[in-house]
């Protein structure tokens, strides 16, 4: 089991280069691009088939991952901005967790870096026990040619450390670019529910 706290933002279109350039100006070096297709499974929402409080996916079409939202939180940064986040519990999945016929294929180009709880970059393969992953993704859903961009700060580790890690990193970053004012801030399952309900 793994506990996380996520701040995730969405834009229609491809904003990945602008986000990566911003992070580079902050001396945060992202990994090379990872191309991956994940399969997200619908759960039990009567309108869309997706429960925004539960995420179930086959990572890369192979590894089953399940996460459940356990709460919400917020904090005010050193620049006076108000930020929201969701907390999640990631649990082992099994074949009883999903119905394979009800799924959404999501194609991703993904860049990321990992920081420790003091905000220092660390190895992707040798993460600290408590830290934060920064992720930029360019995304296509199903056969849709329209792209979306996602930016996520994902703190992980001990429950009591999640919010302080997010706040430390946000304060370390300082002022976010103006593009964040037009972003949709919501979780992955909730975004998928919105896309399924209104694909336009």
N, CA, C and O of each residue as an XYZ file, in Angstrom:
800
protein
N       0.839     -1.188      0.000
C       0.000      0.000      0.000
C       0.881      1.248      0.000
O       1.922      1.277      0.656
N       0.463      2.275     -0.736
C       1.219      3.517     -0.820
C       0.262      4.681     -0.664
O      -0.813      4.686     -1.264
N       0.644      5.684      0.147
C      -0.173      6.873      0.345
C       0.408      8.030     -0.452
O       1.621      8.236     -0.465
N      -0.467      8.787     -1.121
C      -0.019      9.914     -1.927
C      -0.970     11.102     -1.741
O      -2.102     10.944     -1.282
N      -0.491     12.280     -2.103
C      -1.314     13.488     -2.184
C      -0.993     14.152     -3.518
O       0.173     14.404     -3.826
N      -2.028     14.437     -4.310
C      -1.824     14.924     -5.675
C      -2.436     16.303     -5.893
O      -3.554     16.584     -5.461
N      -1.676     17.149     -6.574
C      -2.192     18.374     -7.191
C      -2.055     18.157     -8.700
O      -0.943     18.111     -9.226
N      -3.189     18.023     -9.391
C      -3.122     17.732    -10.824
C      -3.900     18.786    -11.602
O      -5.002     19.177    -11.219
N      -3.296     19.242    -12.713
C      -3.861     20.292    -13.556
C      -3.989     19.781    -14.987
O      -3.207     18.941    -15.432
N      -5.002     20.308    -15.709
C      -5.285     19.874    -17.074
C      -5.487     21.065    -18.003
O      -6.057     22.088    -17.622
N      -5.000     20.901    -19.243
C      -5.249     21.873    -20.307
C      -5.640     21.128    -21.584
O      -5.083     20.071    -21.881
N      -6.588     21.672    -22.332
C      -6.829     21.171    -23.691
C      -5.676     21.601    -24.581
O      -5.207     22.735    -24.480
N      -5.217     20.721    -25.443
C      -4.109     21.041    -26.321
C      -2.776     20.642    -25.712
O      -2.718     20.094    -24.611
N      -1.711     20.922    -26.442
C      -0.370     20.506    -26.022
C       0.369     21.683    -25.392
O       0.852     22.571    -26.094
N       0.451     21.682    -24.065
C       1.203     22.694    -23.323
C       2.461     22.095    -22.695
O       3.095     22.717    -21.843
N       2.816     20.878    -23.124
C       3.907     20.165    -22.455
C       5.250     20.874    -22.600
O       6.035     20.902    -21.652
N       5.530     21.453    -23.783
C       6.815     22.113    -23.974
C       6.948     23.337    -23.076
O       8.011     23.579    -22.504
N       5.868     24.108    -22.952
C       5.914     25.295    -22.091
C       6.137     24.908    -20.631
O       6.891     25.569    -19.917
N       5.478     23.834    -20.190
C       5.667     23.380    -18.818
C       7.080     22.871    -18.578
O       7.673     23.148    -17.536
N       7.617     22.132    -19.531
C       8.975     21.620    -19.371
C       9.994     22.761    -19.374
O      10.979     22.713    -18.638
N       9.763     23.781    -20.195
C      10.664     24.935    -20.222
C      10.625     25.683    -18.890
O      11.658     26.131    -18.391
N       9.425     25.815    -18.318
C       9.280     26.472    -17.012
C      10.057     25.713    -15.939
O      10.772     26.320    -15.143
N       9.918     24.389    -15.916
C      10.631     23.585    -14.922
C      12.145     23.657    -15.127
O      12.912     23.660    -14.164
N      12.560     23.714    -16.380
C      14.000     23.835    -16.651
C      14.549     25.146    -16.112
O      15.669     25.189    -15.604
N      13.762     26.225    -16.219
C      14.189     27.514    -15.667
C      14.319     27.439    -14.146
O      15.060     28.218    -13.546
N      13.612     26.518    -13.532
C      13.709     26.293    -12.086
C      14.804     25.284    -11.734
O      14.926     24.865    -10.583
N      15.596     24.901    -12.736
C      16.676     23.915    -12.565
C      16.157     22.543    -12.161
O      16.815     21.804    -11.429
N      14.967     22.216    -12.649
C      14.411     20.883    -12.451
C      14.480     20.140    -13.776
O      13.762     20.471    -14.720
N      15.332     19.150    -13.841
C      15.565     18.408    -15.068
C      14.652     17.195    -15.137
O      14.722     16.310    -14.285
N      13.798     17.156    -16.148
C      12.897     16.027    -16.321
C      13.584     14.904    -17.090
O      14.558     15.125    -17.810
N      13.059     13.705    -16.923
C      13.580     12.544    -17.641
C      13.295     12.680    -19.133
O      12.548     13.564    -19.553
N      13.897     11.794    -19.932
C      13.512     11.688    -21.326
C      12.076     11.220    -21.435
O      11.509     10.696    -20.477
N      11.493     11.411    -22.601
C      10.082     11.080    -22.772
C       9.848      9.569    -22.659
O      10.629      8.769    -23.173
N       8.773      9.201    -21.985
C       8.305      7.820    -21.903
C       6.992      7.734    -22.674
O       6.047      8.462    -22.373
N       6.929      6.853    -23.659
C       5.702      6.629    -24.411
C       5.016      5.391    -23.860
O       5.609      4.314    -23.801
N       3.751      5.554    -23.453
C       3.068      4.458    -22.775
C       1.573      4.525    -23.053
O       1.006      5.607    -23.207
N       0.946      3.361    -23.115
C      -0.513      3.289    -23.213
C      -1.041      2.583    -21.978
O      -0.689      1.436    -21.706
N      -1.893      3.284    -21.231
C      -2.536      2.707    -20.058
C      -4.007      2.447    -20.373
O      -4.621      3.179    -21.150
N      -4.553      1.427    -19.781
C      -5.967      1.108    -19.937
C      -6.659      1.387    -18.609
O      -6.367      0.743    -17.601
N      -7.578      2.351    -18.612
C      -8.332      2.708    -17.409
C      -9.686      2.012    -17.446
O     -10.361      2.003    -18.476
N     -10.073      1.435    -16.326
C     -11.324      0.681    -16.260
C     -12.422      1.508    -15.624
O     -12.213      2.190    -14.621
N     -13.609      1.433    -16.235
C     -14.780      2.089    -15.664
C     -15.222      1.320    -14.425
O     -15.024      0.109    -14.317
N     -15.823      2.053    -13.497
C     -16.271      1.409    -12.269
C     -17.785      1.536    -12.135
O     -18.510      0.833    -12.839
N     -18.289      2.399    -11.263
C     -19.716      2.290    -10.958
C     -20.508      3.595    -11.000
O     -21.589      3.657    -10.414
N     -20.020      4.635    -11.666
C     -20.818      5.849    -11.779
C     -21.944      5.631    -12.791
O     -21.666      5.178    -13.901
N     -23.211      5.933    -12.457
C     -24.322      5.612    -13.356
C     -24.322      6.407    -14.654
O     -24.863      5.940    -15.656
N     -23.719      7.614    -14.660
C     -23.728      8.435    -15.871
C     -22.585      8.068    -16.809
O     -22.809      7.825    -17.994
N     -21.363      8.026    -16.287
C     -20.191      7.829    -17.137
C     -19.601      6.432    -17.026
O     -18.807      6.028    -17.876
N     -19.978      5.684    -15.985
C     -19.333      4.403    -15.738
C     -18.042      4.543    -14.960
O     -17.401      3.541    -14.646
N     -17.646      5.772    -14.641
C     -16.392      6.012    -13.934
C     -16.682      6.620    -12.571
O     -17.403      7.613    -12.471
N     -16.131      6.035    -11.537
C     -16.251      6.571    -10.187
C     -15.052      7.487     -9.942
O     -13.921      7.003     -9.891
N     -15.270      8.815     -9.786
C     -14.133      9.722     -9.636
C     -13.352      9.546     -8.350
O     -12.305     10.170     -8.178
N     -13.838      8.704     -7.434
C     -13.108      8.435     -6.203
C     -12.287      7.161     -6.273
O     -11.633      6.787     -5.299
N     -12.317      6.489     -7.420
C     -11.560      5.252     -7.603
C     -10.880      5.257     -8.962
O     -11.502      5.593     -9.970
N      -9.618      4.889     -8.992
C      -8.887      4.756    -10.246
C      -8.357      3.342    -10.386
O      -7.673      2.835     -9.496
N      -8.676      2.702    -11.512
C      -8.176      1.348    -11.786
C      -7.584      1.344    -13.187
O      -8.255      1.734    -14.143
N      -6.343      0.912    -13.321
C      -5.726      0.917    -14.645
C      -4.762     -0.246    -14.796
O      -4.244     -0.795    -13.824
N      -4.544     -0.598    -16.058
C      -3.451     -1.486    -16.439
C      -2.327     -0.592    -16.936
O      -2.407     -0.036    -18.032
N      -1.294     -0.454    -16.143
C      -0.162      0.407    -16.473
C       0.636     -0.235    -17.599
O       1.170     -1.334    -17.449
N       0.710      0.466    -18.733
C       1.407     -0.098    -19.870
C       0.723     -1.328    -20.423
O       1.334     -2.111    -21.150
N      -0.569     -1.507    -20.074
C      -1.320     -2.660    -20.541
C      -0.989     -3.941    -19.808
O      -1.446     -5.012    -20.207
N      -0.185     -3.856    -18.719
C       0.290     -5.073    -18.058
C       0.059     -5.084    -16.546
O      -0.522     -6.036    -16.024
N       0.502     -4.048    -15.833
C       0.472     -4.052    -14.367
C      -0.802     -3.396    -13.862
O      -1.059     -2.227    -14.148
N      -1.602     -4.150    -13.111
C      -2.859     -3.628    -12.589
C      -2.591     -2.764    -11.356
O      -1.928     -3.198    -10.414
N      -3.123     -1.521    -11.374
C      -2.966     -0.600    -10.258
C      -4.340     -0.073     -9.847
O      -5.152      0.287    -10.699
N      -4.593     -0.029     -8.545
C      -5.864      0.455     -8.005
C      -5.555      1.544     -6.985
O      -4.685      1.376     -6.130
N      -6.278      2.672     -7.081
C      -6.127      3.693     -6.054
C      -7.494      4.250     -5.687
O      -8.377      4.392     -6.533
N      -7.648      4.563     -4.394
C      -8.910      5.077     -3.878
C      -8.657      6.402     -3.170
O      -7.719      6.535     -2.385
N      -9.521      7.388     -3.465
C      -9.367      8.680     -2.806
C      -9.780      8.569     -1.351
O     -10.852      8.052     -1.037
N      -8.917      9.061     -0.458
C      -9.187      8.976      0.977
C      -9.525     10.324      1.585
O      -9.956     10.381      2.736
N      -9.342     11.411      0.846
C      -9.651     12.722      1.412
C      -9.219     13.852      0.507
O      -8.715     13.636     -0.595
N      -9.427     15.061      0.995
C      -9.043     16.273      0.277
C      -8.387     17.221      1.274
O      -8.591     17.104      2.482
N      -7.609     18.148      0.764
C      -6.975     19.135      1.624
C      -6.657     20.392      0.847
O      -6.886     20.465     -0.360
N      -6.129     21.378      1.542
C      -5.748     22.630      0.896
C      -4.704     23.325      1.751
O      -4.526     22.997      2.924
N      -4.025     24.272      1.160
C      -3.076     25.101      1.893
C      -2.876     26.402      1.130
O      -3.213     26.499     -0.050
N      -2.331     27.388      1.804
C      -2.012     28.666      1.178
C      -0.489     28.768      1.062
O       0.238     28.575      2.036
N      -0.033     29.073     -0.139
C       1.410     29.117     -0.379
C       2.006     30.421      0.138
O       1.286     31.322      0.570
N       3.317     30.502      0.086
C       4.022     31.694      0.551
C       3.717     32.911     -0.323
O       3.927     34.046      0.104
N       3.218     32.681     -1.554
C       2.839     33.790     -2.436
C       1.373     34.171     -2.277
O       0.874     35.046     -2.985
N       0.676     33.508     -1.338
C      -0.716     33.856     -1.068
C      -1.745     33.093     -1.880
O      -2.942     33.343     -1.739
N      -1.308     32.161     -2.732
C      -2.252     31.394     -3.538
C      -2.824     30.231     -2.739
O      -2.160     29.656     -1.876
N      -4.076     29.900     -3.050
C      -4.771     28.802     -2.384
C      -4.720     27.582     -3.295
O      -5.137     27.657     -4.451
N      -4.207     26.446     -2.782
C      -4.072     25.242     -3.588
C      -4.834     24.093     -2.944
O      -4.851     23.949     -1.721
N      -5.467     23.274     -3.789
C      -6.184     22.086     -3.332
C      -5.416     20.830     -3.723
O      -4.663     20.825     -4.696
N      -5.619     19.759     -2.947
C      -5.027     18.475     -3.306
C      -5.957     17.356     -2.863
O      -6.818     17.552     -2.005
N      -5.772     16.171     -3.461
C      -6.503     14.965     -3.092
C      -5.518     13.964     -2.504
O      -4.377     13.869     -2.956
N      -5.961     13.215     -1.493
C      -5.120     12.157     -0.944
C      -5.644     10.807     -1.422
O      -6.850     10.606     -1.569
N      -4.704      9.879     -1.664
C      -5.036      8.591     -2.268
C      -4.327      7.465     -1.544
O      -3.258      7.650     -0.962
N      -4.941      6.297     -1.593
C      -4.316      5.059     -1.126
C      -4.204      4.134     -2.319
O      -5.215      3.760     -2.913
N      -2.982      3.759     -2.679
C      -2.756      2.825     -3.777
C      -2.655      1.420     -3.199
O      -1.871      1.170     -2.284
N      -3.452      0.510     -3.738
C      -3.515     -0.841     -3.194
C      -3.278     -1.853     -4.308
O      -3.488     -1.545     -5.481
N      -2.841     -3.064     -3.947
C      -2.644     -4.104     -4.972
C      -3.958     -4.432     -5.657
O      -5.002     -4.491     -5.008
N      -3.913     -4.645     -6.961
C      -5.101     -5.004     -7.724
C      -5.146     -6.495     -8.000
O      -4.152     -7.204     -7.841
N      -6.313     -6.957     -8.413
C      -6.454     -8.342     -8.835
C      -7.500     -8.402     -9.936
O      -8.185     -7.417    -10.210
N      -7.616     -9.549    -10.554
C      -8.489     -9.666    -11.712
C      -9.961     -9.439    -11.372
O     -10.763     -9.187    -12.272
N     -10.340     -9.525    -10.075
C     -11.721     -9.275     -9.689
C     -12.032     -7.784     -9.605
O     -13.189     -7.400     -9.429
N     -10.989     -6.929     -9.733
C     -11.195     -5.496     -9.578
C     -11.855     -4.859    -10.792
O     -12.387     -3.754    -10.688
N     -11.835     -5.526    -11.938
C     -12.242     -4.880    -13.177
C     -13.112     -5.786    -14.023
O     -13.147     -7.005    -13.853
N     -13.817     -5.138    -14.946
C     -14.520     -5.843    -16.007
C     -13.851     -5.438    -17.312
O     -14.065     -4.318    -17.775
N     -13.050     -6.304    -17.923
C     -12.210     -5.910    -19.052
C     -12.944     -5.245    -20.206
O     -12.336     -4.464    -20.938
N     -14.241     -5.527    -20.398
C     -14.953     -4.947    -21.541
C     -15.175     -3.454    -21.388
O     -15.328     -2.761    -22.393
N     -15.198     -2.927    -20.156
C     -15.493     -1.525    -19.904
C     -14.205     -0.783    -19.596
O     -13.772     -0.739    -18.444
N     -13.596     -0.208    -20.603
C     -12.293      0.406    -20.401
C     -12.096      1.574    -21.360
O     -12.808      1.724    -22.353
N     -11.098      2.397    -21.026
C     -10.700      3.542    -21.841
C      -9.200      3.470    -22.041
O      -8.449      3.357    -21.072
N      -8.760      3.533    -23.269
C      -7.325      3.499    -23.566
C      -6.782      4.925    -23.589
O      -7.336      5.799    -24.255
N      -5.703      5.146    -22.862
C      -5.103      6.471    -22.746
C      -3.637      6.385    -23.165
O      -2.836      5.695    -22.534
N      -3.304      7.096    -24.238
C      -1.922      7.124    -24.737
C      -1.200      8.340    -24.164
O      -1.730      9.452    -24.178
N       0.018      8.118    -23.660
C       0.737      9.170    -22.942
C       2.163      9.337    -23.455
O       2.846      8.368    -23.785
N       2.585     10.584    -23.509
C       4.001     10.920    -23.550
C       4.276     11.594    -22.215
O       3.624     12.582    -21.877
N       5.238     11.070    -21.447
C       5.383     11.493    -20.056
C       6.833     11.837    -19.744
O       7.759     11.139    -20.158
N       7.009     12.936    -18.999
C       8.311     13.366    -18.503
C       8.185     13.550    -16.996
O       7.151     14.019    -16.519
N       9.224     13.188    -16.236
C       9.096     13.359    -14.784
C      10.449     13.513    -14.106
O      11.501     13.234    -14.682
N      10.381     13.965    -12.869
C      11.534     13.983    -11.974
C      11.019     13.712    -10.571
O       9.824     13.846    -10.306
N      11.920     13.332     -9.673
C      11.539     13.000     -8.299
C      12.422     13.787     -7.337
O      13.638     13.859     -7.513
N      11.801     14.375     -6.319
C      12.503     15.120     -5.286
C      12.321     14.419     -3.943
O      11.344     13.697     -3.739
N      13.263     14.634     -3.033
C      13.075     14.101     -1.684
C      12.245     15.094     -0.876
O      11.813     16.113     -1.414
N      12.015     14.815      0.407
C      11.126     15.669      1.194
C      11.723     17.043      1.492
O      11.024     17.917      2.005
N      13.007     17.247      1.179
C      13.630     18.554      1.331
C      13.643     19.329      0.019
O      14.174     20.438     -0.048
N      13.058     18.744     -1.025
C      12.998     19.432     -2.311
C      14.228     19.252     -3.167
O      14.437     20.019     -4.107
N      15.059     18.247     -2.867
C      16.280     17.999     -3.643
C      16.031     16.871     -4.631
O      15.398     15.868     -4.298
N      16.537     17.043     -5.858
C      16.349     15.997     -6.872
C      17.047     14.718     -6.440
O      18.123     14.743     -5.843
N      16.407     13.601     -6.758
C      16.952     12.294     -6.421
C      16.782     11.364     -7.610
O      16.142     11.723     -8.599
N      17.347     10.184     -7.517
C      17.304      9.248     -8.630
C      15.901      8.688     -8.823
O      15.198      8.402     -7.854
N      15.499      8.534    -10.088
C      14.209      7.921    -10.384
C      14.167      6.477     -9.917
O      13.098      5.966     -9.585
N      15.309      5.814     -9.886
C      15.370      4.397     -9.525
C      15.668      4.171     -8.053
O      15.575      3.045     -7.565
N      16.027      5.234     -7.340
C      16.378      5.099     -5.923
C      15.720      6.234     -5.145
O      16.396      7.125     -4.630
N      14.395      6.187     -5.068
C      13.632      7.271     -4.459
C      13.784      7.264     -2.940
O      13.990      6.225     -2.313
N      13.673      8.471     -2.374
C      13.647      8.587     -0.924
C      12.342      8.010     -0.386
O      11.374      7.863     -1.132
N      12.309      7.683      0.903
C      11.112      7.109      1.511
C       9.932      8.074      1.449
O       8.788      7.657      1.271
N      10.219      9.364      1.596
C       9.212     10.416      1.474
C       9.698     11.416      0.438
O      10.859     11.823      0.460
N       8.816     11.812     -0.469
C       9.245     12.734     -1.504
C       8.095     13.177     -2.377
O       6.929     13.076     -1.994
N       8.434     13.672     -3.563
C       7.421     14.182     -4.469
C       7.851     13.955     -5.909
O       8.987     14.246     -6.283
N       6.941     13.437     -6.703
C       7.162     13.256     -8.133
C       6.529     14.420     -8.886
O       5.393     14.805     -8.605
N       7.266     14.979     -9.840
C       6.743     16.028    -10.720
C       6.597     15.419    -12.102
O       7.550     14.867    -12.652
N       5.404     15.522    -12.656
C       5.108     14.840    -13.919
C       4.429     15.783    -14.909
O       3.504     16.516    -14.558
N       4.903     15.750    -16.143
C       4.257     16.437    -17.267
C       3.877     15.375    -18.286
O       4.707     14.547    -18.660
N       2.620     15.393    -18.742
C       2.160     14.391    -19.708
C       1.382     15.036    -20.839
O       0.597     15.960    -20.623
N       1.608     14.538    -22.048
C       0.768     14.847    -23.202
C      -0.075     13.601    -23.457
O       0.458     12.495    -23.544
N      -1.396     13.781    -23.577
C      -2.314     12.651    -23.506
C      -3.318     12.661    -24.646
O      -3.816     13.714    -25.045
N      -3.610     11.464    -25.169
C      -4.719     11.246    -26.106
C      -5.602     10.148    -25.536
O      -5.102      9.143    -25.030
N      -6.902     10.337    -25.618
C      -7.860      9.368    -25.095
C      -8.486      8.597    -26.247
O      -9.054      9.191    -27.163
N      -8.382      7.278    -26.198
C      -8.955      6.444    -27.251
C      -8.403      6.809    -28.616
O      -7.195      6.983    -28.781
N      -9.301      6.927    -29.607
C      -8.903      7.301    -30.965
C      -9.034      8.788    -31.214
O      -8.886      9.243    -32.349
N      -9.308      9.548    -30.175
C      -9.480     10.995    -30.309
C      -8.149     11.642    -30.675
O      -7.130     11.370    -30.040
N      -8.153     12.493    -31.691
C      -6.921     13.156    -32.118
C      -6.584     14.364    -31.250
O      -5.452     14.848    -31.269
N      -7.561     14.852    -30.490
C      -7.304     15.991    -29.616
C      -6.366     15.593    -28.487
O      -6.527     14.531    -27.886
N      -5.391     16.440    -28.199
C      -4.472     16.174    -27.101
C      -4.863     16.981    -25.873
O      -5.478     18.043    -25.970
N      -4.492     16.454    -24.727
C      -4.601     17.137    -23.450
C      -3.217     17.158    -22.812
O      -2.363     16.328    -23.122
N      -3.010     18.119    -21.918
C      -1.771     18.179    -21.149
C      -2.096     18.091    -19.674
O      -3.037     18.726    -19.197
N      -1.313     17.300    -18.950
C      -1.473     17.167    -17.507
C      -0.166     17.516    -16.807
O       0.919     17.144    -17.252
N      -0.299     18.243    -15.697
C       0.842     18.539    -14.830
C       0.471     18.087    -13.429
O      -0.602     18.429    -12.931
N       1.346     17.321    -12.787
C       1.005     16.781    -11.467
C       2.187     16.885    -10.508
O       3.325     16.569    -10.856
N       1.884     17.339     -9.283
C       2.783     17.202     -8.144
C       2.199     16.096     -7.279
O       1.073     16.220     -6.797
N       2.942     15.022     -7.076
C       2.448     13.873     -6.321
C       3.397     13.574     -5.168
O       4.456     12.976     -5.360
N       3.003     13.999     -3.958
C       3.779     13.681     -2.772
C       3.475     12.245     -2.356
O       2.351     11.774     -2.526
N       4.465     11.554     -1.817
C       4.274     10.172     -1.385
C       5.044      9.927     -0.097
O       6.000     10.638      0.212
N       4.613      8.903      0.658
C       5.313      8.539      1.880
C       4.373      8.490      3.066
O       3.210      8.113      2.930
N       4.881      8.873      4.238
C       4.089      8.845      5.462
C       2.951      9.861      5.373
O       3.135     10.966      4.862
N       1.778      9.480      5.874
C       0.584     10.321      5.733
C       0.792     11.727      6.272
O       0.365     12.697      5.644
N       1.440     11.854      7.425
C       1.601     13.168      8.045
C       2.583     14.063      7.298
O       2.645     15.265      7.558
N       3.350     13.491      6.376
C       4.336     14.264      5.633
C       3.821     14.763      4.281
O       4.452     15.624      3.667
N       2.692     14.243      3.809
C       2.251     14.527      2.440
C       1.972     16.012      2.214
O       2.512     16.606      1.280
N       1.143     16.611      3.051
C       0.828     18.027      2.888
C       2.069     18.906      3.058
O       2.287     19.791      2.230
N       2.903     18.701      4.106
C       4.116     19.521      4.224
C       5.049     19.413      3.014
O       5.674     20.400      2.626
N       5.145     18.223      2.417
C       6.000     18.066      1.238
C       5.454     18.893      0.081
O       6.212     19.599     -0.585
N       4.135     18.814     -0.168
C       3.539     19.618     -1.232
C       3.754     21.103     -0.988
O       4.131     21.839     -1.900
N       3.513     21.545      0.245
C       3.647     22.969      0.543
C       5.090     23.425      0.383
O       5.341     24.508     -0.145
N       6.039     22.614      0.830
C       7.452     22.960      0.677
C       7.812     23.132     -0.788
O       8.489     24.090     -1.161
N       7.354     22.191     -1.623
C       7.710     22.250     -3.034
C       7.062     23.451     -3.714
O       7.708     24.143     -4.501
N       5.791     23.700     -3.416
C       5.110     24.850     -4.012
C       5.791     26.153     -3.592
O       5.974     27.054     -4.412
N       6.162     26.250     -2.320
C       6.864     27.448     -1.856
C       8.242     27.562     -2.491
O       8.716     28.666     -2.760
N       8.880     26.434     -2.730
C      10.194     26.421     -3.384
C      10.088     26.897     -4.833
O      10.963     27.606     -5.330
N       8.999     26.496     -5.505
C       8.770     26.915     -6.892
C       8.477     28.403     -6.957
O       8.926     29.087     -7.877
N       7.716     28.915     -5.975
C       7.343     30.322     -5.997
C       6.126     30.557     -6.868
O       5.159     29.796     -6.809
N       6.165     31.601     -7.675
C       5.002     31.965     -8.494
C       4.861     31.018     -9.678
O       5.829     30.769    -10.397
N       3.648     30.486     -9.882
C       3.376     29.625    -11.023
C       3.089     30.482    -12.255
O       2.609     31.607    -12.114
N       3.373     29.974    -13.467
C       3.130     30.750    -14.688
C       1.641     31.088    -14.850
O       0.790     30.399    -14.287
N       1.319     32.138    -15.612
C      -0.074     32.539    -15.831
C      -0.937     31.429    -16.423
O      -2.149     31.420    -16.205
N      -0.344     30.489    -17.169
C      -1.122     29.425    -17.788
C      -1.897     28.597    -16.771
O      -2.899     27.972    -17.119
N      -1.444     28.584    -15.513
C      -2.149     27.807    -14.493
C      -3.507     28.410    -14.149
O      -4.374     27.721    -13.611
N      -3.697     29.701    -14.458
C      -4.981     30.334    -14.179
C      -6.090     29.771    -15.058
O      -7.261     29.817    -14.679
N      -5.737     29.239    -16.230
C      -6.744     28.678    -17.135
C      -6.860     27.163    -17.018
O      -7.638     26.543    -17.743
N      -6.093     26.561    -16.110
C      -6.080     25.107    -15.991
C      -7.302     24.598    -15.229
O      -7.870     25.298    -14.391
N      -7.689     23.363    -15.542
C      -8.677     22.634    -14.761
C      -7.901     21.861    -13.705
O      -6.985     21.112    -14.045
N      -8.249     22.027    -12.424
C      -7.565     21.268    -11.380
C      -8.500     20.179    -10.892
O      -9.500     20.453    -10.227
N      -8.168     18.943    -11.227
C      -9.001     17.808    -10.849
C      -8.186     16.518    -10.927
O      -7.119     16.491    -11.541
N      -8.681     15.466    -10.316
C      -7.967     14.193    -10.300
C      -8.095     13.477    -11.638
O      -8.920     13.846    -12.474
N      -7.274     12.456    -11.834
C      -7.329     11.668    -13.068
C      -8.691     10.996    -13.251
O      -9.287     11.124    -14.321
N      -9.210     10.274    -12.229
C     -10.522      9.639    -12.425
C     -11.635     10.647    -12.711
O     -12.523     10.377    -13.519
N     -11.589     11.810    -12.051
C     -12.633     12.808    -12.285
C     -12.523     13.381    -13.696
O     -13.536     13.614    -14.356
N     -11.293     13.608    -14.159
C     -11.102     14.096    -15.528
C     -11.627     13.083    -16.540
O     -12.296     13.460    -17.503
N     -11.331     11.805    -16.333
C     -11.848     10.774    -17.238
C     -13.373     10.746    -17.234
O     -13.996     10.538    -18.275
N     -13.977     10.957    -16.059
C     -15.435     10.998    -15.978
C     -15.974     12.170    -16.796
O     -16.970     12.028    -17.505
N     -15.318     13.325    -16.697
C     -15.767     14.501    -17.460
C     -15.610     14.278    -18.962
O     -16.486     14.650    -19.743
N     -14.499     13.674    -19.363
C     -14.258     13.404    -20.781
C     -15.301     12.421    -21.312
O     -15.806     12.584    -22.422
N     -15.615     11.417    -20.528
C     -16.589     10.402    -20.977
C     -17.982     10.984    -21.070
O     -18.751     10.609    -21.956
N     -18.327     11.907    -20.157
C     -19.657     12.491    -20.166
C     -19.812     13.505    -21.287
O     -20.900     13.657    -21.844
N     -18.717     14.209    -21.625
C     -18.775     15.271    -22.633
C     -17.503     15.236    -23.444
O     -16.604     16.036    -23.185
N     -17.381     14.336    -24.428
C     -16.133     14.199    -25.187
C     -15.769     15.427    -25.989
O     -14.618     15.561    -26.406
N     -16.710     16.332    -26.221
C     -16.399     17.568    -26.931
C     -15.824     18.608    -25.974
O     -15.500     19.720    -26.392
